[in-house]
Amino acid sequence: MIDLRQFQVLRAIAVNGSLAGAARQLHYGQPTISYHLGALEAHLGASLVERSPTGAVLTPIGALVLEHASVVLDRIEAVESDVEARREHGVSTLRIGAFTTAASRLLPGALRRSTEGTDVRIELTEAEPLELLTQVRARSLHCALTYGIGEGKSQYGADLHVETLFDDPYRLLLPAGHSHAEGAEPVDLALLADEGWIISSGSYDPSDHTLFATCHSLGFRPRIVLRADNYSVIHGFVGAGGAVALVPELALEKGHEVVARATVQGIGARRIQFVTLAGRRPPAVERLSAELHRQYGGDVESRGIPGGADGCEDATADST
């Protein structure tokens, strides 16, 4: 019968180029290395290692055996790593979901810091909030970064635990050459009744709800000229002068011929939220929650969000 230690010995010989080197790596005596190698060769009925005064190399059959053996050894190491991670951190793989902007700007640093020095692996799912909530409830995800409007907990059932990280205010995105793009004063949306507007492709995005409700209060319905969910696309079309849009501050991008302005009307903000199932959470999820609050909790000025435009009240998304 094959002993896993025989495979370990064969791989150590291949890596070190000698039986003595394999012995040092595995903390065995050299006779033990010779014993395991001899037992494996006897079991397979083939020479696996060619010895010489300068060291040892695998024979073609030895290389073939090692190719198969490495798969087995890698799986055993993965089992050991997963068990250790589950024992120490509650999960071996942390499954987290996020909408695209959060996935690119909020998660990378926070995930790195909260899992640093652990064996926890990461699986990331990008999706819109409603789908993310469904997956959290189904236990397909341990946690998710979502967005919503109003009081965070009032939108969800008692089965979910919702933490608000920060409010992400909406900004009016105008072409850089627009007549209302100059200066730093808030823009009156009533003056944009004849403009073409960009809204999302779906039905959930709270910026669309905000836009329609505000415009209705001002006596007009926005004229929709484009539906898009990709903020780079939205910035590009606005920069080309063909439309205007409401965009969350987190989604503002540099490098476009656009200007972001506050509005006279109070158009509010979407709430960036960290969502898990109610009840006890794995330590890895608790650490991620703490890191997200440490880095992004608080007011606008205290957040260190990478990428995008600065989080000031009259953010300019281009250095024109």
N, C-alpha and C positions, 0 to 999 in steps of 0.2 A: 504493500500500500504506500502511496506517495504521502510524504510528510511535507507540510507547508514550509518547514524549515529548509527542506531540500531546495525548494524554489528560491527561497531567500538567499541561500548560499550561491546558487547558480547566478542570480542577478548580481550579487556582491562581487563575484569573480569577474563578471563581465564589466562591471563599473570600475573596479580597481586594477584589473589586468594581472592579478596574481592571487594565489591562495593566501599568502601572508597578508595582503591588503584586505581581502575579504574577512580574514580573522580579526583584524584590527577594527574594521567597520562594525562587525556584528558582536564584538567583544567575546569571541570564542577563541579557544586554543586552535592552532593549526591542525592538530590531529582530528578535532571535531569537524572542521571544514572538510578534510579528506574523507572522513567517515560518511558525512551526508552526501557528498558528491558521489562517492563510490556506491552508496545505496541507491541513488537515483539512476546512475548508469546501469547498475545491475537490474533494476526494475524495468527499465526501458530497453535493455539489451543493446545499448549503443554508447559509443564514446561521445561525451558532450564537451569535453575540454581538452585542448591540446597544450601540454606543458612544454616549457623550454627553459634553458638557464636564465633567460631574461624575464620570464613571467608566464602567463597563461592566457590563451584566447579561446573563445568558443568555436567549436567545429560548426559546420553548416547545420547539422542536426541539433547541436546545442543552441544555436541561434533560433531555430524553429521552436524548440521547447520553451525558450525564454519568451518568445513572442506570445505564446499561449499563457505561460505562467504569469507574465506581467499583468494580464487582464485579471487573473485571480487575485494576485497580491494587491492590485489597486482597489479591487472591490472590498477586500478585507480591511484595508486601511480606511476606506470610506465608511465602512460599518463602524469601526472604532472611533473615527472622528465624529460621526453622527451621534453615536451614543454619548460621547463626552459632551458634545454641544447640547444635546437634549437634557442631559443631567445638570449641566451648569447654567444653561441659558433658557431652558424651557422649550426651545425649538432647535432643530438642526438646520432648517431652511426657513428663513423669515419671508413670508409671502406678503408683499405690500402692493397696494394699488394707488394710483394717482392720476389726476388729469394732467395733460401733457405739459403745461407750463410749470406746474409744481414738480413734475418728474424731472424736468431739466434744471430748474433754478432753486428748488428748496431741498430736494432729497439728497443729492450726491454727497455733499459735505456732511450732512447730519447722519446719514447712513454710515459713512466711513468712520466718523468719530464714535458712534454708538456701538459699532461692531468690531472696532479695532482691537486686535489681540485675542479675538475669539475665533472659533471654527465655524461660526454661523455663516451660511451662504444666503444670498439674496435672490429672490425671484420677483421681478417687477412687472406689474400689469398696468398698461395705460388704457384708460377708459373714461367715459363721462360719469358724473356723480351718481346717477340713478343705477347704472350698471355696477359701479363700485359698491354701493350699498347692498345690492342684491348678492354680490359675491361675499361680502363680509358676513351677511346673514346666513349664507350657505356654507360658511367656514372655508370657502375657497381662498380667502384672504384673511390674514391675521389682523390687518389694519389698513386704513386708506386715508389719503389726503383728498378732501372734497371741497366744494364750495357751496354756499347757499346764501339766502337772504333772511333778514330778521333774526329773531332769537334762535340760536343754534338748536337747543334741545326740543323746542316746540315743533320742529319739522319731523322728528323721528319718534319711533316707538320706544317703549321702555326697555326693549331688548338691545338697544345700542347705547354706547357711551360716547358722547360727543364733547370734544374740547375745542374751543375757538382759539386759534393761534393769533390772528390779527384780522382787522378789517382792511380790505383791499379796495380803495375808492375808485370810482369810475372817472375817466377823463374823456373829454371830447377830442377826437382825433381829426385834425384839419390838414389840408394840403399846406405846405410851407408858404405858398404864394396867396393863400386865401385872404380876403379882406379882413377877416376877424382873427387872423393868426398873429398879427402884430401886437406888441405890447404884452402886458402881463395881467390885464384885467380879466375877470371871469366873463364868459360869453353867454349871452341871452339866447337860449334855444329857440325862442320865438322868432328870432331873426333868420333861422335856418329852415323855415317852413317849406321853402321851394327846393331845398337840397335833395340830392339822392343819398340814400342811407344804405349801409351794409349791416346786415344782421346775421345771426347764426343759421346753420342749416337745420338744426333741431328745434325742439319746442320747449326745452328746459332752461336754456341760458338766461340767468336773471337779468343780464344787461338788456335783453330784448324786452322783458317785462317792464323794466325801469324806463326804457325809451318810449314804449307805447303809452304807458301811464302818464308820463310827463308831457308828452306831446298832446295827448288827449286833453289834459288839463289846460293846455295853451290854445286849444281850439283847432288843432290840425292833426292829420294822420300822416306819419312819415312815409315818404315815397321810397319804396324798396327797389334798389337797382342791382343788388348782389347779395347772395347768401354764401357765406364761407365760415369755416371753423378754424382755419389756419391763420394765426395772427400775422405771420409774415406776409401771407397773401393779402390780408386786410390792409396792412401797412403799405404794401406795394400799390394797391389800387387807390388808396387815399392819396399817397404821394404823387400818383400820376394825375391827380386833379379830378378824378371822376366821381368821387363820393366823399362822405364823411361817416364817422362811426363813433360809438361809445365803446371804449376799451378799458378793461381793468388796468390799474397802474402796474400790477405785476407783469402784465403782458406787453408793456411798452418796449419797443426795440429801437436801438440806435441804427444808424446807417440808412435811414429813409428820409425822403424830403417831406417830412410831416412835423407838425407841432401838436403837442398835447396841452389842453387848457382845462381849467376848472370851469364850471358853469354857474350862472346866476341862480338857477334852480338847484335845490338840494336833491341831487340824484342818488345820493347814498353810496353804498359800497356792498360788495359781496363779502361774505365771511369765509375765511380760509380755515378749515376744520380738520381735526384728526379724529377719525372714527374707528372704534373697535366694538366688539360685542361687550355687553355689560357683564360685570363679574370679574373674577381674577384673571389677570393677564400675564403672559410669560415674561420673564425678566428682560428678554431682548426687546419686547414691545415697550415695556416701561422705560428702558434706557432711551429708545428712539423718541418716545413722547417727551421725556425730560430734555433731550438734546434739541428737539424742535422748539420747545418753549424757551429754552435758554437762548437759542440763536435768533428766533423770529418773533417771540412774544413781545408784547409792549406796543408802544406807539410807532408811527411811521418812521420817525427819525432814528430810532434805535435799531431798526432792522438792517442786517447786513446781507441783503439779497444779491447774489452774483448775477451779472448779465443785465440786459434790459436798460431802461433809462433810469435816472436818479429818481428816488421817491419823493420829490418836492412837489409843492402844490401846483406849480405851473411847469410841469416837466416838458422839456423839449427833447424829442426823440431823434433829433438830427443836429449836427453842429454847424448849421448854416450860418 
